[in-house]
């Protein structure tokens, strides 16, 4: 029973990270109908920027702020410069471009920072709650991770539902032509969507960095599981990203704890296939209507 | 009167050529084989090895071209299917001691069956959901080798060593093994391309294109959509399985690390770079994704850069080429080649036409 509780708590923490990455992917999918493989590279670069700030004597919080701001800028620049030319072409073109951005960013990071993994400090203690006899697999830092992700989700939900800019972003994503006729600057909204997504991704990168370390390829698994979580939840739905992230985090934690950590990637495949066989558009995705 | 005039031989041949797809494909295949032979004997051992690598990459990319270009499905997991083919080849060579040709055929068949099973699931999924499922496949399936229950059979993270298959003695004692590998891979490539090209211009190929364009219209026209999609997935997987078998044969290794996610993405990049739906494009794409890292590494080495910079030049060059080609050539390199061909044709014809009118 204790083991089960530990695994559950560990699953909630990793699930929060997956949910954040999934949310970054969902935001971009909703805005531009593109699966952004570059997200892994973008959050890697921003985490390296945060790491550099800490190296030069900056605090954790300054590094976090710098990482998020550079994420916002990077997202906007990538969308404006590299994605805009292929936005209305076949989805595969965009997939290859985002893959190209991923490889390019990994190469650049390798040139600047080298391939050795660096350790990234956590915000709070990583010694689990409890006393010396028994410590839970849940530390103050894990609580911080979960709370931040939940907080960001709440803020984003408010922005999208209650503010004018959120309404304009939803309109631009839902019906670009109509939105344009009504005076919404659709291009600008798409850029903003990418910026927001990359900002959320940057946050996820800093949160996960203490466990994965920082290196050009350290976040590949984070991206894969984040995407898996987004697909489980349904790519159109931000709440789906949260539920998908949490359920994938829990499932993988149980697989790792009870069956062995070698099986985690296979576990992700099984969970994804089971969900998709029951609901081909994810848990919260609207079933695609087809018109003849 | 017109009936009595014997038609010139060239016209008869031209008509045959246009009418018989098989004849056309076989002639191109013969020319291709001859060109491949001449190329392979003029290269040194290292470049013959690269030729072999390009060939098996092109086989997998051609399979992906049929899947994405013809039936409109996407797969980010063809690297995992290559792993299935490679492990099948390694295990069959180790335990059954069959002839290489039989082993490759069996590996192709095994992977086709695996592909059909995945295809059954894939036929229910669309667009990004299929991408997600195949991405999880690319990461999940090779990790099976690390599972402790299977470690004895599949060799864990170190993988399986594949017994080298030396060239037959009739070729001479000093015949380079790389050239032999290039020949096998080239022969398999040409056979695969002929079969896939025939498939693409057959009734089934037409069904696939119909499914890609509009599933509902295809269903109304009597095409069994799901069956066509599963069949295409199996064919495409068979190509990946053959490529994987050749990978094991050339590199004498089948290990989980040899089939990372980046391999699956590189295969997709090869298919899309060349031009989706074009088998010739699969070859250009494979040349790029295979040679670009080596070329750029050579350039970087000669430029005396620091180690961490020079080690990453290939990655950066690769990324820049992927982005650049996709932005500049919307329909891939084959689209660019066609455009250049048309431009050349028009520029040559224009002065001729002017001369005629005088």
Interface residues (C-beta under 8 A of the other chain):
Chain A: X29 X35 X37 X82 X85 X86 X89 X90 X91 X92 X93 X95 X96 X97 X99 X100 X101 X102 X103 X104 X105 X106 X107 X108 X110 X111 X113 X114 X115 X216 X220 X221 X224 X227 X228 X230 X231 X235 X260 X262 X263 X264 X265 X266 X267 X268 X269 X270 X272 X273 X276 X277 X280 X281 X282 X285 X288 X290 X291 X292
Chain B: X68 X74 X121 X124 X125 X126 X127 X128 X129 X131 X132 X133 X135 X136 X137 X139 X140 X141 X143 X144 X146 X147 X148 X215 X216 X217 X220 X261 X262 X265 X268 X269 X272 X273 X276 X308 X309 X311 X312 X313 X314 X315 X316 X317 X318 X319 X320 X321 X322 X323 X326 X327 X330
